[in-house]
Structures are given as structure tokens and as C-alpha cells.
Amino acid sequence: MNGGNVSCVCLPSVPYGVCLLHDGLAAVTQRGEQQIQFIRVDGDTLSLDKSIKVKGPVIGISACDSHLVVTYDSPGRVKTITMDGRVIDEIDNQKAGKQVFKWPYFIATSNSGDIFVSDSGTSTIIQMDRTLRITRTFTSPMLKEPHGIVSVSTDQLLVADLERNSIVVLNTTNGTVTPLLGQADGIQKPWAVAWCPDSKKLYVGSDKRQSTLSVFKERNEH
């Protein structure tokens, strides 16, 4: 990308999930360090803030109300925690009473407070309420290995499918999955997605072997 300012900070291990919070803060998960690092965003400048330790290899992260919702693998589980790391709610396969989570990597929260987790090990998108009660699961032949996930409206999610080299739209009201972008658009091994409602731009990050970031702008007809 050309033009504009870029700011970066060095972290002790590979960053996995990231979410924007409030008052110019972002939170980044660091699986190797088993911690969440907070980053101060001041205009175009980034700086390290506090960090909190968590119990386990944390991967995905999203903000829900005044708390954080995070995913773990080994074993797969989801937790709601406070900003200082105290666990409020937790769900895993044992608590669910069945095999729900295998590789729950990415997580997103809708404006209505619903929580969505993409589990690439089961090819499933899992919907939960604020108490981490599972309310619905979504599967489709078009969801092979879902990774990055982002809520773009009350009933729509964008999902990156690593295996199918595609970005799809999941309608959470009726469960339909519609293709949005694919290999013909330059999508290769999409790992993460982010949506900017102000600029109407979609950011797609590839996996670490490709190491690219692609930006797509919403077409006028949509």
C-alpha cells in the first residue's frame, strides 16, 4: 500500500486476535505468551499499554459490553473475562455436554450482543448469547474451514474460508451462505477479516505463508 502513515509496536510473540475497545485501546491475544496485550492508539501512533495473563493458549478476542470474550484451543473453549483477566463465564465441550468445539479460532460480537465463533475443526459457526449459552449453529457446504469472522449488520457476518479461498456472507436469520469474494478476486488462504463501516472497506489478511493484506471497497450498487 502506498501513502499514509504506518505505526507499529513490537510484541513478545505472534499476535493472533485483535479487537478495538474504547478510549483509544485495542486488545491483542498472544497465544505463545498466554496473555492479552493492550495497545494504546493515539492518532497514527501505537504504544504498548498493560498486559494481562490468562490460563491457556488464547487465540480469538472480541469485546462484549464491558468485558472481553476469548477463545482457546488445546482444549477448545470460550470464556468471558473482565479487563483484568477475571473469568466471568466459560463453556467447553464438557459443559456443553457434547462435542461443540475443536479449533475455535476467531470470534465476533454483533450489535445486539450475540457472540459468534468460527470453528475450523468442525466447519461450523457457533452462535451464543451473552451468558455463553449456545443458541444456534451454522453449517454449509460453502463453509469448509472458517477462520476470520466479522459482524457487518444485525443479521450478517462475513467469514473467511481458508480452505475454499473465499469470503462468504452468512445470514444469521435464515442460515443462508452467499459467496462474496473468491480466487478470481485475488483471495488466497484468507485468515482474518475486518470491516470499516465508515470507509465501506473490507480488509482481508492471508495466512502467514502468504503474508499479504488486501483491501476491497464496497461497490456502489450494493
VEXFI-468952 format. One record per residue (C-alpha): residue number from 0; residue in three letters; x, y, z. Coordinates in steps of 0.2 Angstrom, whole numbers, m for minus. Layout:
residues N
+-----+-----+-------+-------+-------+
|   k |   r |    c1 |    c2 |    c3 |
+-----+-----+-------+-------+-------+
| NUM | ala |     X |     Y |     Z |
...
+-----+-----+-------+-------+-------+
***
This chain:
residues 222
+-----+-----+-------+-------+-------+
|   k |   r |    c1 |    c2 |    c3 |
+-----+-----+-------+-------+-------+
|   0 | met |     0 |     0 |     0 |
|   1 | asn |     6 |    17 |    m4 |
|   2 | gly |     4 |    33 |     5 |
|   3 | gly |    m2 |    36 |    23 |
|   4 | asn |     7 |    34 |    40 |
|   5 | val |    11 |    17 |    47 |
|   6 | ser |    14 |    14 |    65 |
|   7 | cys |    20 |    m2 |    73 |
|   8 | val |    25 |    m9 |    90 |
|   9 | cys |    35 |   m25 |    94 |
|  10 | leu |    26 |   m39 |   104 |
|  11 | pro |    35 |   m53 |   113 |
|  12 | ser |    26 |   m67 |   102 |
|  13 | val |    15 |   m69 |    87 |
|  14 | pro |    m1 |   m59 |    88 |
|  15 | tyr |   m17 |   m69 |    84 |
|  16 | gly |   m34 |   m60 |    88 |
|  17 | val |   m36 |   m41 |    89 |
|  18 | cys |   m51 |   m30 |    93 |
|  19 | leu |   m54 |   m12 |    96 |
|  20 | leu |   m61 |    m7 |   113 |
|  21 | his |   m64 |    11 |   120 |
|  22 | asp |   m54 |    26 |   124 |
|  23 | gly |   m41 |    23 |   111 |
|  24 | leu |   m37 |     5 |   116 |
|  25 | ala |   m35 |   m11 |   107 |
|  26 | ala |   m33 |   m29 |   114 |
|  27 | val |   m22 |   m42 |   105 |
|  28 | thr |   m20 |   m60 |   110 |
|  29 | gln |    m4 |   m68 |   111 |
|  30 | arg |    m5 |   m87 |   111 |
|  31 | gly |    13 |   m91 |   115 |
|  32 | glu |    14 |   m79 |   130 |
|  33 | gln |    m4 |   m84 |   136 |
|  34 | gln |    m8 |   m66 |   138 |
|  35 | ile |   m18 |   m52 |   131 |
|  36 | gln |    m8 |   m36 |   127 |
|  37 | phe |   m17 |   m19 |   127 |
|  38 | ile |   m11 |    m6 |   114 |
|  39 | arg |   m14 |    12 |   115 |
|  40 | val |   m20 |    20 |    99 |
|  41 | asp |   m17 |    39 |    98 |
|  42 | gly |   m20 |    45 |    80 |
|  43 | asp |    m7 |    37 |    69 |
|  44 | thr |     4 |    31 |    84 |
|  45 | leu |     3 |    14 |    93 |
|  46 | ser |    11 |    11 |   110 |
|  47 | leu |    11 |    m4 |   122 |
|  48 | asp |    m1 |    m2 |   137 |
|  49 | lys |    m4 |   m15 |   151 |
|  50 | ser |    m5 |   m34 |   148 |
|  51 | ile |   m14 |   m47 |   157 |
|  52 | lys |   m10 |   m66 |   159 |
|  53 | val |   m23 |   m79 |   155 |
|  54 | lys |   m24 |   m98 |   158 |
|  55 | gly |   m21 |  m106 |   142 |
|  56 | pro |   m17 |  m103 |   123 |
|  57 | val |   m29 |   m89 |   119 |
|  58 | ile |   m32 |   m85 |   101 |
|  59 | gly |   m48 |   m75 |    97 |
|  60 | ile |   m55 |   m60 |   105 |
|  61 | ser |   m70 |   m48 |   104 |
|  62 | ala |   m77 |   m35 |   115 |
|  63 | cys |   m95 |   m38 |   123 |
|  64 | asp |  m102 |   m25 |   134 |
|  65 | ser |   m88 |   m20 |   146 |
|  66 | his |   m80 |   m37 |   145 |
|  67 | leu |   m69 |   m47 |   133 |
|  68 | val |   m74 |   m64 |   125 |
|  69 | val |   m60 |   m75 |   121 |
|  70 | thr |   m57 |   m92 |   113 |
|  71 | tyr |   m44 |  m105 |   117 |
|  72 | asp |   m38 |  m121 |   109 |
|  73 | ser |   m30 |  m136 |   117 |
|  74 | pro |   m43 |  m139 |   123 |
|  75 | gly |   m56 |  m129 |   113 |
|  76 | arg |   m66 |  m117 |   124 |
|  77 | val |   m74 |   m99 |   126 |
|  78 | lys |   m73 |   m88 |   141 |
|  79 | thr |   m80 |   m71 |   145 |
|  80 | ile |   m67 |   m61 |   156 |
|  81 | thr |   m65 |   m44 |   164 |
|  82 | met |   m52 |   m32 |   158 |
|  83 | asp |   m41 |   m38 |   172 |
|  84 | gly |   m42 |   m56 |   167 |
|  85 | arg |   m55 |   m62 |   179 |
|  86 | val |   m66 |   m76 |   172 |
|  87 | ile |   m85 |   m72 |   172 |
|  88 | asp |   m92 |   m87 |   161 |
|  89 | glu |   m84 |  m101 |   152 |
|  90 | ile |   m90 |  m115 |   140 |
|  91 | asp |   m81 |  m130 |   134 |
|  92 | asn |   m87 |  m147 |   127 |
|  93 | gln |   m89 |  m155 |   144 |
|  94 | lys |  m100 |  m141 |   150 |
|  95 | ala |  m110 |  m141 |   133 |
|  96 | gly |  m112 |  m160 |   135 |
|  97 | lys |  m107 |  m164 |   118 |
|  98 | gln |   m93 |  m161 |   105 |
|  99 | val |   m95 |  m142 |   101 |
| 100 | phe |   m78 |  m135 |   100 |
| 101 | lys |   m62 |  m142 |    91 |
| 102 | trp |   m52 |  m127 |    84 |
| 103 | pro |   m62 |  m112 |    89 |
| 104 | tyr |   m51 |   m99 |    82 |
| 105 | phe |   m60 |   m82 |    78 |
| 106 | ile |   m74 |   m73 |    87 |
| 107 | ala |   m86 |   m59 |    84 |
| 108 | thr |   m99 |   m49 |    93 |
| 109 | ser |  m115 |   m42 |    85 |
| 110 | asn |  m123 |   m25 |    89 |
| 111 | ser |  m137 |   m35 |    98 |
| 112 | gly |  m124 |   m44 |   109 |
| 113 | asp |  m124 |   m61 |   100 |
| 114 | ile |  m107 |   m70 |   100 |
| 115 | phe |  m101 |   m79 |    85 |
| 116 | val |   m87 |   m91 |    85 |
| 117 | ser |   m79 |   m99 |    69 |
| 118 | asp |   m73 |  m117 |    72 |
| 119 | ser |   m62 |  m123 |    58 |
| 120 | gly |   m61 |  m140 |    65 |
| 121 | thr |   m79 |  m144 |    64 |
| 122 | ser |   m83 |  m132 |    49 |
| 123 | thr |   m96 |  m123 |    60 |
| 124 | ile |  m101 |  m106 |    65 |
| 125 | ile |  m107 |  m106 |    83 |
| 126 | gln |  m119 |   m93 |    90 |
| 127 | met |  m120 |   m89 |   108 |
| 128 | asp |  m129 |   m76 |   119 |
| 129 | arg |  m120 |   m65 |   132 |
| 130 | thr |  m120 |   m79 |   145 |
| 131 | leu |  m111 |   m91 |   133 |
| 132 | arg |  m127 |  m102 |   130 |
| 133 | ile |  m126 |  m109 |   113 |
| 134 | thr |  m142 |  m104 |   104 |
| 135 | arg |  m138 |  m110 |    86 |
| 136 | thr |  m125 |  m117 |    75 |
| 137 | phe |  m122 |  m114 |    56 |
| 138 | thr |  m115 |  m127 |    43 |
| 139 | ser |  m115 |  m126 |    25 |
| 140 | pro |  m106 |  m134 |    10 |
| 141 | met |   m98 |  m117 |     7 |
| 142 | leu |   m90 |  m117 |    24 |
| 143 | lys |   m76 |  m129 |    24 |
| 144 | glu |   m63 |  m121 |    35 |
| 145 | pro |   m70 |  m105 |    43 |
| 146 | his |   m57 |   m93 |    51 |
| 147 | gly |   m59 |   m74 |    52 |
| 148 | ile |   m76 |   m68 |    55 |
| 149 | val |   m84 |   m51 |    57 |
| 150 | ser |  m101 |   m44 |    60 |
| 151 | val |  m107 |   m31 |    47 |
| 152 | ser |  m125 |   m29 |    52 |
| 153 | thr |  m139 |   m36 |    63 |
| 154 | asp |  m140 |   m52 |    54 |
| 155 | gln |  m125 |   m53 |    43 |
| 156 | leu |  m107 |   m60 |    46 |
| 157 | leu |   m93 |   m60 |    34 |
| 158 | val |   m82 |   m76 |    35 |
| 159 | ala |   m65 |   m80 |    28 |
| 160 | asp |   m64 |   m98 |    22 |
| 161 | leu |   m46 |  m103 |    22 |
| 162 | glu |   m48 |  m120 |    13 |
| 163 | arg |   m60 |  m113 |    m1 |
| 164 | asn |   m51 |   m97 |    m4 |
| 165 | ser |   m66 |   m87 |    m1 |
| 166 | ile |   m76 |   m74 |     9 |
| 167 | val |   m94 |   m78 |    11 |
| 168 | val |  m109 |   m69 |    19 |
| 169 | leu |  m118 |   m78 |    32 |
| 170 | asn |  m136 |   m73 |    35 |
| 171 | thr |  m139 |   m77 |    53 |
| 172 | thr |  m158 |   m75 |    52 |
| 173 | asn |  m161 |   m89 |    39 |
| 174 | gly |  m144 |   m98 |    39 |
| 175 | thr |  m140 |   m95 |    20 |
| 176 | val |  m122 |   m93 |    15 |
| 177 | thr |  m118 |   m82 |    m1 |
| 178 | pro |  m101 |   m80 |    m9 |
| 179 | leu |   m94 |   m63 |    m9 |
| 180 | leu |   m76 |   m64 |   m15 |
| 181 | gly |   m65 |   m79 |   m21 |
| 182 | gln |   m49 |   m83 |   m30 |
| 183 | ala |   m55 |   m73 |   m45 |
| 184 | asp |   m54 |   m58 |   m34 |
| 185 | gly |   m37 |   m62 |   m28 |
| 186 | ile |   m42 |   m71 |   m12 |
| 187 | gln |   m29 |   m84 |    m7 |
| 188 | lys |   m29 |   m93 |    10 |
| 189 | pro |   m39 |   m79 |    19 |
| 190 | trp |   m35 |   m80 |    38 |
| 191 | ala |   m43 |   m64 |    45 |
| 192 | val |   m56 |   m51 |    40 |
| 193 | ala |   m60 |   m33 |    46 |
| 194 | trp |   m74 |   m21 |    41 |
| 195 | cys |   m73 |    m2 |    42 |
| 196 | pro |   m91 |     4 |    41 |
| 197 | asp |   m86 |    22 |    38 |
| 198 | ser |   m75 |    19 |    23 |
| 199 | lys |   m85 |     4 |    17 |
| 200 | lys |   m69 |    m6 |    15 |
| 201 | leu |   m65 |   m24 |    19 |
| 202 | tyr |   m48 |   m29 |    24 |
| 203 | val |   m43 |   m47 |    21 |
| 204 | gly |   m27 |   m54 |    29 |
| 205 | ser |   m19 |   m70 |    22 |
| 206 | asp |   m11 |   m84 |    32 |
| 207 | lys |     7 |   m82 |    37 |
| 208 | arg |    14 |   m91 |    22 |
| 209 | gln |     6 |   m78 |    10 |
| 210 | ser |     8 |   m63 |    22 |
| 211 | thr |    m2 |   m51 |    12 |
| 212 | leu |   m16 |   m39 |    17 |
| 213 | ser |   m29 |   m35 |     3 |
| 214 | val |   m42 |   m21 |     4 |
| 215 | phe |   m59 |   m21 |    m5 |
| 216 | lys |   m71 |    m7 |    m6 |
| 217 | glu |   m90 |    m9 |    m7 |
| 218 | arg |   m97 |    m7 |   m24 |
| 219 | asn |  m109 |     7 |   m27 |
| 220 | glu |  m123 |    m5 |   m32 |
| 221 | his |  m123 |   m14 |   m16 |
+-----+-----+-------+-------+-------+
***
